[in-house]
Amino acid sequence: MEGSSIVYSAMITRPPILKDDFEIELSVDNRSQAEELIDRRTDIHDYLRKSLSNGGIEVTFRVEKNQKERKAYTDEEKFKKMLESNPTLLKLKNELSLDFI
């Protein structure tokens, strides 16, 4: 399904916020994610309403403007991000002569 990776990424990045009257707010990183989710809102509503046996569920989307941390996209950015958590990866990379970045 085209765009499903965008939907998946948008939905797992931040936890949903449960608001009053069964409203679920999902924060997304950018406008394109919000637009993709809006296009699929009916499918999301149908799934949640059926799974939770609650026809009153409404899902809203909000673009998170103040991102403290930019998501890593390139291999180099991902590796640097992993190094923050585990600096010994650099030693392993050098010992194994890995050159993927």
N, CA, C and O atoms as CSV, one atom per row, in Angstrom:
chain,resi,resn,atom,element,x,y,z
A,1,MET,N,N,0.854,-1.177,0.000
A,1,MET,CA,C,0.000,0.000,0.000
A,1,MET,C,C,0.899,1.240,0.000
A,1,MET,O,O,1.739,1.403,0.885
A,2,GLU,N,N,0.720,2.093,-0.978
A,2,GLU,CA,C,1.543,3.279,-1.105
A,2,GLU,C,C,1.322,4.225,0.071
A,2,GLU,O,O,0.185,4.475,0.470
A,3,GLY,N,N,2.414,4.748,0.620
A,3,GLY,CA,C,2.320,5.676,1.739
A,3,GLY,C,C,2.209,5.019,3.090
A,3,GLY,O,O,2.171,5.705,4.111
A,4,SER,N,N,2.156,3.681,3.117
A,4,SER,CA,C,1.971,3.014,4.405
A,4,SER,C,C,3.172,3.198,5.324
A,4,SER,O,O,3.011,3.211,6.544
A,5,SER,N,N,4.374,3.342,4.764
A,5,SER,CA,C,5.544,3.580,5.620
A,5,SER,C,C,5.460,4.954,6.271
A,5,SER,O,O,5.926,5.132,7.396
A,6,ILE,N,N,4.880,5.913,5.590
A,6,ILE,CA,C,4.687,7.247,6.158
A,6,ILE,C,C,3.705,7.160,7.321
A,6,ILE,O,O,3.928,7.752,8.377
A,7,VAL,N,N,2.632,6.429,7.122
A,7,VAL,CA,C,1.623,6.267,8.166
A,7,VAL,C,C,2.219,5.551,9.368
A,7,VAL,O,O,2.029,5.976,10.507
A,8,TYR,N,N,2.937,4.470,9.116
A,8,TYR,CA,C,3.557,3.699,10.197
A,8,TYR,C,C,4.522,4.578,10.993
A,8,TYR,O,O,4.466,4.612,12.222
A,9,SER,N,N,5.396,5.278,10.297
A,9,SER,CA,C,6.379,6.137,10.957
A,9,SER,C,C,5.700,7.229,11.781
A,9,SER,O,O,6.117,7.522,12.902
A,10,ALA,N,N,4.663,7.818,11.223
A,10,ALA,CA,C,3.951,8.885,11.932
A,10,ALA,C,C,3.272,8.372,13.190
A,10,ALA,O,O,3.204,9.079,14.195
A,11,MET,N,N,2.771,7.152,13.141
A,11,MET,CA,C,2.007,6.644,14.268
A,11,MET,C,C,2.866,6.063,15.387
A,11,MET,O,O,2.388,5.933,16.514
A,12,ILE,N,N,4.118,5.710,15.108
A,12,ILE,CA,C,4.958,5.144,16.167
A,12,ILE,C,C,5.937,6.145,16.765
A,12,ILE,O,O,6.562,5.860,17.786
A,13,THR,N,N,6.079,7.305,16.149
A,13,THR,CA,C,7.069,8.275,16.610
A,13,THR,C,C,6.746,8.834,17.984
A,13,THR,O,O,7.629,8.947,18.835
A,14,ARG,N,N,5.506,9.180,18.202
A,14,ARG,CA,C,5.087,9.760,19.489
A,14,ARG,C,C,3.851,9.039,19.996
A,14,ARG,O,O,3.028,8.578,19.206
A,15,PRO,N,N,3.718,8.942,21.310
A,15,PRO,CA,C,2.515,8.291,21.839
A,15,PRO,C,C,1.275,9.157,21.598
A,15,PRO,O,O,1.366,10.384,21.643
A,16,PRO,N,N,0.134,8.546,21.345
A,16,PRO,CA,C,-1.099,9.322,21.164
A,16,PRO,C,C,-1.527,9.944,22.488
A,16,PRO,O,O,-1.199,9.447,23.566
A,17,ILE,N,N,-2.262,11.032,22.378
A,17,ILE,CA,C,-2.766,11.721,23.568
A,17,ILE,C,C,-4.282,11.532,23.594
A,17,ILE,O,O,-4.974,11.874,22.636
A,18,LEU,N,N,-4.786,10.987,24.693
A,18,LEU,CA,C,-6.220,10.796,24.852
A,18,LEU,C,C,-6.811,12.061,25.453
A,18,LEU,O,O,-6.426,12.477,26.546
A,19,LYS,N,N,-7.740,12.666,24.742
A,19,LYS,CA,C,-8.384,13.894,25.201
A,19,LYS,C,C,-9.828,13.593,25.594
A,19,LYS,O,O,-10.253,12.437,25.590
A,20,ASP,N,N,-10.563,14.624,25.927
A,20,ASP,CA,C,-11.962,14.460,26.324
A,20,ASP,C,C,-12.808,13.936,25.159
A,20,ASP,O,O,-12.463,14.103,23.990
A,21,ASP,N,N,-13.921,13.302,25.515
A,21,ASP,CA,C,-14.910,12.815,24.547
A,21,ASP,C,C,-14.311,11.866,23.510
A,21,ASP,O,O,-14.645,11.952,22.328
A,22,PHE,N,N,-13.437,10.971,23.939
A,22,PHE,CA,C,-12.856,9.930,23.090
A,22,PHE,C,C,-12.062,10.479,21.907
A,22,PHE,O,O,-11.970,9.839,20.860
A,23,GLU,N,N,-11.497,11.656,22.081
A,23,GLU,CA,C,-10.653,12.223,21.029
A,23,GLU,C,C,-9.225,11.743,21.248
A,23,GLU,O,O,-8.696,11.807,22.358
A,24,ILE,N,N,-8.613,11.263,20.175
A,24,ILE,CA,C,-7.219,10.823,20.208
A,24,ILE,C,C,-6.429,11.763,19.310
A,24,ILE,O,O,-6.728,11.917,18.126
A,25,GLU,N,N,-5.416,12.386,19.897
A,25,GLU,CA,C,-4.591,13.320,19.133
A,25,GLU,C,C,-3.247,12.673,18.836
A,25,GLU,O,O,-2.568,12.175,19.733
A,26,LEU,N,N,-2.878,12.688,17.563
A,26,LEU,CA,C,-1.587,12.172,17.137
A,26,LEU,C,C,-0.723,13.333,16.666
A,26,LEU,O,O,-1.125,14.098,15.789
A,27,SER,N,N,0.458,13.464,17.247
A,27,SER,CA,C,1.408,14.481,16.814
A,27,SER,C,C,2.284,13.884,15.725
A,27,SER,O,O,2.747,12.749,15.842
A,28,VAL,N,N,2.508,14.646,14.674
A,28,VAL,CA,C,3.336,14.190,13.560
A,28,VAL,C,C,4.464,15.179,13.319
A,28,VAL,O,O,4.428,16.312,13.799
A,29,ASP,N,N,5.467,14.734,12.567
A,29,ASP,CA,C,6.662,15.545,12.348
A,29,ASP,C,C,6.477,16.652,11.311
A,29,ASP,O,O,7.086,17.716,11.419
A,30,ASN,N,N,5.641,16.401,10.315
A,30,ASN,CA,C,5.540,17.387,9.236
A,30,ASN,C,C,4.174,17.332,8.564
A,30,ASN,O,O,3.351,16.461,8.847
A,31,ARG,N,N,3.964,18.270,7.683
A,31,ARG,CA,C,2.674,18.423,7.002
A,31,ARG,C,C,2.339,17.223,6.114
A,31,ARG,O,O,1.179,16.820,6.022
A,32,SER,N,N,3.363,16.650,5.458
A,32,SER,CA,C,3.082,15.524,4.560
A,32,SER,C,C,2.585,14.310,5.345
A,32,SER,O,O,1.719,13.580,4.863
A,33,GLN,N,N,3.122,14.085,6.544
A,33,GLN,CA,C,2.614,12.999,7.380
A,33,GLN,C,C,1.167,13.273,7.775
A,33,GLN,O,O,0.327,12.375,7.728
A,34,ALA,N,N,0.877,14.503,8.160
A,34,ALA,CA,C,-0.491,14.861,8.550
A,34,ALA,C,C,-1.451,14.652,7.380
A,34,ALA,O,O,-2.546,14.122,7.567
A,35,GLU,N,N,-1.054,15.061,6.185
A,35,GLU,CA,C,-1.916,14.911,5.015
A,35,GLU,C,C,-2.166,13.446,4.689
A,35,GLU,O,O,-3.283,13.069,4.332
A,36,GLU,N,N,-1.132,12.619,4.809
A,36,GLU,CA,C,-1.293,11.185,4.543
A,36,GLU,C,C,-2.247,10.556,5.556
A,36,GLU,O,O,-3.092,9.737,5.194
A,37,LEU,N,N,-2.110,10.940,6.822
A,37,LEU,CA,C,-3.006,10.413,7.853
A,37,LEU,C,C,-4.435,10.909,7.659
A,37,LEU,O,O,-5.387,10.161,7.877
A,38,ILE,N,N,-4.587,12.146,7.257
A,38,ILE,CA,C,-5.922,12.688,6.996
A,38,ILE,C,C,-6.576,11.917,5.844
A,38,ILE,O,O,-7.770,11.620,5.889
A,39,ASP,N,N,-5.789,11.597,4.813
A,39,ASP,CA,C,-6.317,10.806,3.691
A,39,ASP,C,C,-6.788,9.432,4.146
A,39,ASP,O,O,-7.713,8.870,3.561
A,40,ARG,N,N,-6.162,8.886,5.183
A,40,ARG,CA,C,-6.497,7.545,5.672
A,40,ARG,C,C,-7.323,7.574,6.960
A,40,ARG,O,O,-7.484,6.549,7.621
A,41,ARG,N,N,-7.836,8.732,7.306
A,41,ARG,CA,C,-8.587,8.894,8.551
A,41,ARG,C,C,-9.761,7.918,8.659
A,41,ARG,O,O,-10.004,7.363,9.731
A,42,THR,N,N,-10.474,7.709,7.582
A,42,THR,CA,C,-11.620,6.804,7.614
A,42,THR,C,C,-11.191,5.385,7.987
A,42,THR,O,O,-11.836,4.731,8.806
A,43,ASP,N,N,-10.099,4.913,7.383
A,43,ASP,CA,C,-9.602,3.568,7.713
A,43,ASP,C,C,-9.158,3.488,9.173
A,43,ASP,O,O,-9.411,2.492,9.850
A,44,ILE,N,N,-8.498,4.535,9.651
A,44,ILE,CA,C,-8.033,4.569,11.041
A,44,ILE,C,C,-9.221,4.570,11.988
A,44,ILE,O,O,-9.244,3.828,12.970
A,45,HIS,N,N,-10.213,5.415,11.688
A,45,HIS,CA,C,-11.429,5.472,12.513
A,45,HIS,C,C,-12.126,4.112,12.548
A,45,HIS,O,O,-12.486,3.611,13.614
A,46,ASP,N,N,-12.310,3.526,11.368
A,46,ASP,CA,C,-12.999,2.231,11.298
A,46,ASP,C,C,-12.288,1.182,12.138
A,46,ASP,O,O,-12.927,0.443,12.887
A,47,TYR,N,N,-10.976,1.118,12.015
A,47,TYR,CA,C,-10.211,0.124,12.762
A,47,TYR,C,C,-10.331,0.347,14.269
A,47,TYR,O,O,-10.623,-0.588,15.015
A,48,LEU,N,N,-10.107,1.581,14.713
A,48,LEU,CA,C,-10.158,1.867,16.148
A,48,LEU,C,C,-11.553,1.674,16.721
A,48,LEU,O,O,-11.708,1.101,17.800
A,49,ARG,N,N,-12.562,2.145,16.011
A,49,ARG,CA,C,-13.935,2.027,16.507
A,49,ARG,C,C,-14.349,0.565,16.634
A,49,ARG,O,O,-15.002,0.183,17.605
A,50,LYS,N,N,-13.971,-0.249,15.658
A,50,LYS,CA,C,-14.315,-1.672,15.709
A,50,LYS,C,C,-13.502,-2.388,16.791
A,50,LYS,O,O,-14.055,-3.155,17.579
A,51,SER,N,N,-12.190,-2.137,16.827
A,51,SER,CA,C,-11.318,-2.822,17.798
A,51,SER,C,C,-11.658,-2.469,19.236
A,51,SER,O,O,-11.578,-3.316,20.126
A,52,LEU,N,N,-12.036,-1.220,19.460
A,52,LEU,CA,C,-12.315,-0.754,20.816
A,52,LEU,C,C,-13.805,-0.725,21.139
A,52,LEU,O,O,-14.196,-0.323,22.235
A,53,SER,N,N,-14.628,-1.144,20.203
A,53,SER,CA,C,-16.090,-1.154,20.379
A,53,SER,C,C,-16.599,0.199,20.884
A,53,SER,O,O,-17.343,0.283,21.861
A,54,ASN,N,N,-16.172,1.249,20.182
A,54,ASN,CA,C,-16.549,2.599,20.586
A,54,ASN,C,C,-16.717,3.455,19.333
A,54,ASN,O,O,-15.733,3.867,18.719
A,55,GLY,N,N,-17.953,3.715,18.963
A,55,GLY,CA,C,-18.239,4.504,17.775
A,55,GLY,C,C,-17.990,5.991,17.934
A,55,GLY,O,O,-18.094,6.738,16.961
A,56,GLY,N,N,-17.665,6.435,19.133
A,56,GLY,CA,C,-17.448,7.863,19.371
A,56,GLY,C,C,-16.014,8.315,19.228
A,56,GLY,O,O,-15.719,9.489,19.451
A,57,ILE,N,N,-15.114,7.421,18.862
A,57,ILE,CA,C,-13.696,7.771,18.759
A,57,ILE,C,C,-13.465,8.712,17.582
A,57,ILE,O,O,-13.941,8.473,16.472
A,58,GLU,N,N,-12.737,9.770,17.844
A,58,GLU,CA,C,-12.318,10.709,16.802
A,58,GLU,C,C,-10.804,10.866,16.889
A,58,GLU,O,O,-10.247,10.965,17.982
A,59,VAL,N,N,-10.148,10.888,15.746
A,59,VAL,CA,C,-8.700,11.047,15.704
A,59,VAL,C,C,-8.381,12.389,15.065
A,59,VAL,O,O,-8.904,12.733,14.005
A,60,THR,N,N,-7.513,13.139,15.731
A,60,THR,CA,C,-7.056,14.416,15.174
A,60,THR,C,C,-5.535,14.359,15.044
A,60,THR,O,O,-4.867,13.570,15.712
A,61,PHE,N,N,-5.011,15.203,14.179
A,61,PHE,CA,C,-3.582,15.217,13.919
A,61,PHE,C,C,-3.037,16.628,14.122
A,61,PHE,O,O,-3.663,17.619,13.743
A,62,ARG,N,N,-1.864,16.689,14.725
A,62,ARG,CA,C,-1.238,17.984,14.989
A,62,ARG,C,C,0.221,17.899,14.554
A,62,ARG,O,O,0.936,16.968,14.925
A,63,VAL,N,N,0.658,18.885,13.759
A,63,VAL,CA,C,2.057,18.947,13.344
A,63,VAL,C,C,2.858,19.526,14.497
A,63,VAL,O,O,2.574,20.624,14.976
A,64,GLU,N,N,3.856,18.784,14.935
A,64,GLU,CA,C,4.708,19.188,16.050
A,64,GLU,C,C,5.736,20.187,15.524
A,64,GLU,O,O,6.679,19.808,14.831
A,65,LYS,N,N,5.552,21.452,15.853
A,65,LYS,CA,C,6.412,22.501,15.309
A,65,LYS,C,C,7.757,22.595,16.020
A,65,LYS,O,O,8.780,22.835,15.380
A,66,ASN,N,N,7.763,22.412,17.324
A,66,ASN,CA,C,8.992,22.556,18.098
A,66,ASN,C,C,9.665,21.211,18.308
A,66,ASN,O,O,9.581,20.620,19.385
A,67,GLN,N,N,10.320,20.745,17.283
A,67,GLN,CA,C,11.019,19.480,17.396
A,67,GLN,C,C,12.378,19.734,18.039
A,67,GLN,O,O,13.207,20.462,17.493
A,68,LYS,N,N,12.595,19.139,19.181
A,68,LYS,CA,C,13.869,19.310,19.866
A,68,LYS,C,C,14.966,18.538,19.154
A,68,LYS,O,O,16.134,18.926,19.176
A,69,GLU,N,N,14.581,17.461,18.535
A,69,GLU,CA,C,15.552,16.570,17.944
A,69,GLU,C,C,15.108,16.190,16.547
A,69,GLU,O,O,13.990,15.715,16.351
A,70,ARG,N,N,15.974,16.396,15.586
A,70,ARG,CA,C,15.665,16.038,14.211
A,70,ARG,C,C,15.873,14.540,14.035
A,70,ARG,O,O,16.847,13.982,14.539
A,71,LYS,N,N,14.981,13.904,13.337
A,71,LYS,CA,C,15.076,12.466,13.115
A,71,LYS,C,C,16.231,12.163,12.159
A,71,LYS,O,O,16.441,12.881,11.182
A,72,ALA,N,N,16.976,11.095,12.448
A,72,ALA,CA,C,18.096,10.685,11.595
A,72,ALA,C,C,17.550,9.973,10.363
A,72,ALA,O,O,16.755,9.040,10.481
A,73,TYR,N,N,17.975,10.412,9.186
A,73,TYR,CA,C,17.506,9.816,7.947
A,73,TYR,C,C,18.620,9.097,7.192
A,73,TYR,O,O,18.419,7.980,6.715
A,74,THR,N,N,19.786,9.719,7.077
A,74,THR,CA,C,20.871,9.097,6.321
A,74,THR,C,C,21.591,8.072,7.182
A,74,THR,O,O,21.452,8.058,8.405
A,75,ASP,N,N,22.367,7.209,6.519
A,75,ASP,CA,C,23.129,6.195,7.261
A,75,ASP,C,C,24.093,6.847,8.246
A,75,ASP,O,O,24.257,6.374,9.371
A,76,GLU,N,N,24.723,7.923,7.823
A,76,GLU,CA,C,25.673,8.626,8.698
A,76,GLU,C,C,24.965,9.197,9.930
A,76,GLU,O,O,25.466,9.076,11.047
A,77,GLU,N,N,23.798,9.819,9.725
A,77,GLU,CA,C,23.044,10.375,10.846
A,77,GLU,C,C,22.589,9.274,11.803
A,77,GLU,O,O,22.632,9.446,13.021
A,78,LYS,N,N,22.153,8.146,11.249
A,78,LYS,CA,C,21.714,7.024,12.085
A,78,LYS,C,C,22.874,6.475,12.906
A,78,LYS,O,O,22.714,6.165,14.086
A,79,PHE,N,N,24.047,6.356,12.277
A,79,PHE,CA,C,25.212,5.848,12.989
A,79,PHE,C,C,25.624,6.805,14.107
A,79,PHE,O,O,25.933,6.366,15.215
A,80,LYS,N,N,25.632,8.098,13.827
A,80,LYS,CA,C,25.979,9.084,14.860
A,80,LYS,C,C,24.991,9.029,16.021
A,80,LYS,O,O,25.384,9.166,17.179
A,81,LYS,N,N,23.729,8.831,15.718
A,81,LYS,CA,C,22.711,8.727,16.754
A,81,LYS,C,C,22.938,7.483,17.617
A,81,LYS,O,O,22.802,7.534,18.840
A,82,MET,N,N,23.285,6.369,16.972
A,82,MET,CA,C,23.574,5.154,17.726
A,82,MET,C,C,24.826,5.320,18.582
A,82,MET,O,O,24.905,4.763,19.677
A,83,LEU,N,N,25.807,6.083,18.091
A,83,LEU,CA,C,27.027,6.324,18.860
A,83,LEU,C,C,26.752,7.069,20.163
A,83,LEU,O,O,27.461,6.885,21.152
A,84,GLU,N,N,25.726,7.904,20.158
A,84,GLU,CA,C,25.370,8.626,21.378
A,84,GLU,C,C,24.973,7.643,22.485
A,84,GLU,O,O,25.278,7.862,23.657
A,85,SER,N,N,24.306,6.584,22.109
A,85,SER,CA,C,23.862,5.584,23.076
A,85,SER,C,C,24.943,4.558,23.393
A,85,SER,O,O,25.016,4.045,24.509
A,86,ASN,N,N,25.778,4.266,22.408
A,86,ASN,CA,C,26.763,3.215,22.574
A,86,ASN,C,C,28.062,3.586,21.847
A,86,ASN,O,O,28.246,3.197,20.693
A,87,PRO,N,N,28.960,4.328,22.497
A,87,PRO,CA,C,30.203,4.783,21.856
A,87,PRO,C,C,31.128,3.650,21.404
A,87,PRO,O,O,31.989,3.872,20.553
A,88,THR,N,N,30.971,2.442,21.951
A,88,THR,CA,C,31.843,1.331,21.547
A,88,THR,C,C,31.570,0.863,20.122
A,88,THR,O,O,32.344,0.080,19.571
A,89,LEU,N,N,30.485,1.330,19.521
A,89,LEU,CA,C,30.200,0.978,18.130
A,89,LEU,C,C,31.287,1.489,17.195
A,89,LEU,O,O,31.583,0.851,16.185
A,90,LEU,N,N,31.879,2.619,17.518
A,90,LEU,CA,C,32.942,3.168,16.683
A,90,LEU,C,C,34.151,2.237,16.696
A,90,LEU,O,O,34.760,1.985,15.657
A,91,LYS,N,N,34.490,1.732,17.869
A,91,LYS,CA,C,35.605,0.789,17.981
A,91,LYS,C,C,35.305,-0.468,17.157
A,91,LYS,O,O,36.172,-0.953,16.430
A,92,LEU,N,N,34.102,-0.986,17.266
A,92,LEU,CA,C,33.702,-2.167,16.514
A,92,LEU,C,C,33.766,-1.901,15.013
A,92,LEU,O,O,34.251,-2.736,14.250
A,93,LYS,N,N,33.283,-0.756,14.599
A,93,LYS,CA,C,33.302,-0.381,13.184
A,93,LYS,C,C,34.736,-0.363,12.671
A,93,LYS,O,O,35.022,-0.870,11.587
A,94,ASN,N,N,35.634,0.224,13.457
A,94,ASN,CA,C,37.042,0.313,13.042
A,94,ASN,C,C,37.727,-1.050,13.045
A,94,ASN,O,O,38.496,-1.354,12.133
A,95,GLU,N,N,37.462,-1.866,14.047
A,95,GLU,CA,C,38.086,-3.192,14.141
A,95,GLU,C,C,37.662,-4.107,12.993
A,95,GLU,O,O,38.450,-4.918,12.506
A,96,LEU,N,N,36.429,-3.965,12.579
A,96,LEU,CA,C,35.932,-4.806,11.498
A,96,LEU,C,C,36.119,-4.159,10.109
A,96,LEU,O,O,35.700,-4.711,9.092
A,97,SER,N,N,36.747,-3.001,10.096
A,97,SER,CA,C,36.993,-2.263,8.848
A,97,SER,C,C,35.709,-2.026,8.059
A,97,SER,O,O,35.679,-2.189,6.839
A,98,LEU,N,N,34.670,-1.647,8.755
A,98,LEU,CA,C,33.386,-1.361,8.117
A,98,LEU,C,C,33.399,0.060,7.584
A,98,LEU,O,O,33.831,0.984,8.272
A,99,ASP,N,N,32.932,0.231,6.379
A,99,ASP,CA,C,32.919,1.569,5.785
A,99,ASP,C,C,31.578,1.800,5.113
A,99,ASP,O,O,31.491,1.887,3.888
A,100,PHE,N,N,30.543,1.899,5.918
A,100,PHE,CA,C,29.199,2.118,5.365
A,100,PHE,C,C,28.770,3.560,5.471
A,100,PHE,O,O,27.695,3.923,4.994
A,101,ILE,N,N,29.600,4.399,6.096
A,101,ILE,CA,C,29.251,5.829,6.165
A,101,ILE,C,C,30.379,6.660,5.611
A,101,ILE,O,O,30.284,7.887,5.579
